[in-house]
Amino acid sequence: MPDYRVIALILTLFGAGPALAGEAEIQAAQSTIDKQLQAFLADDGAAAYSHASPTIKKLYPTVGAFMTMVERGYAPVRQPQSYAFGAAKKLDRTTILQKVHLVGPDGRNYVAVYTLELQADGVFRISGCSLRASNALST
């Protein structure tokens, strides 16, 4: 049986979902991702953790637990050689999906799809990240 959440995500990312997020919201979401990626590159786990949503912090209640999860399952996010923002979509008034193209530490291309949720303090925080290898060649 197909996973309808995956189908909905694909349709949303490629034009069959809600309208594109406003430019200010996209920039805010990208800023959060950029700050987290820069914190990873600087080996600043506490700063990286600060960009995680309360939901992620419940799953990984310490910086150490969070960083272990990232290091074990998200090496291209933890140590990207480079990254660039791709398409962004607004799922509802508080949720944005943002695609990020990465070159991992192994030199291979990856695509990360981030889910960001607007918090009560007006800041987008990362509530999920799906990572997959890309067929694109790194240049």
N, C-alpha and C positions, 0 to 999 in steps of 0.2 A: 504494500500500500504506500502511495507517495506521501512524503512529509510535506503537508500543506504550508507549514511555516517557512520551509525553504523555498517553495514555489512563490509564496507571497513576497518573500525577501527579494527574489530574483525579479519578479514583476515590478516591484516597487523601485528597485535600482535602475531598471531599464525602461521606465516610462509608462507602466500600466498602473501606477499607484497615485497617491495624492500629489499635489503640485510641489514643485521644487521649493525648498526652504528659501526664505528671504535672505538676501546677501549678508545682512548683519548677523543673522543666526548662523549661517554657514561659516562666516569668519570667526564667530565665537566658538563654535564647535571645533573648527580647525585649530584655533589657538590652544584649546584644551589638549588636543591630541599632540600638537607640536611641543607644548610644554612638557607633556609626559615623555615623549620620545627624547627630548633634550635632557630630561632628568635621567632617563635610562643611560644615555650616552655618557653622562657625567658621573655615573655610578652613585646617584643620589636617590636611593630607594624611598626615603621619606617624601621627597618632592614628587616622585612618580606616583606614590600611593595617594597623595593628596588630591589627585585628579580622578580617582576612582569614586564611583557612586556609593551611597550607603549600602546598596544591595551587594556590591562587590566586597565592601568592607565587612559585611556580615559573613560572607563566605570565607574571607581571608582576614581575620580580625587583627593581624599584626603585619607590620611592614615585612618582616622576615618570611611569613607564610605567603604573602602576596608575591614577593620577589622570587621565592622558590617556584611558585606556580609559573611565573613569567619565564624564568630561566629554563624550566623543564619543557614548557610547551610552546613558547613564543620567541625563540631565539632571533628570528628576523625582526621582531618588534623590539626586543631587548637590545640588540646590537646591529641596527641597520647600517649598511654602508651609505645608503642614500634613501630618500623617500620623497614622494610627490603626491599631492592630493588629487583625487579623481572626482567622480560624480558624488553629489550629495542629494538626499531627499528628506523631506519632512514627512514623517508618518502621521503625526498628529500635532497638536499645538505645543507639546513638550518633548517630543522625541525626534531625533535626527539620525539618519544613517549616513555615514561618510566612508567612502572607499579611499584607501591609501595604497599606492603602489610602492613596494619596498624592494631594495636589493639587500638580501640578507648577508650575514657574515660569511656564508659559503659562496657568495657571488651569484647565487640564483635569484630569480625574480619571484616575488610573492605579492599576493593581494590580501590586504586586511580590510574587513568591513567592520567598522566601529558602530556601536549603538551608543548614543549620548542622550541623557535625559536632563532636562532643565530642572534645577533644584529650586527650593523656596528662596534661596539667597540670590537667584537670578543668574547662576553660573551653570553652564553645561558640564556634567561630569560623565565619565565613561562608565557605561553599565554593561558593556559586552564587547567582545572582539572575536571575529571569526577569521581564521587565517588559512590560506591555501596557496600551494605552489602555482605559479603562473606559467603559461606556455610561452610567454613573450621572452625574447632574448635580451639579455643585458648588454648594453653597448658602452 
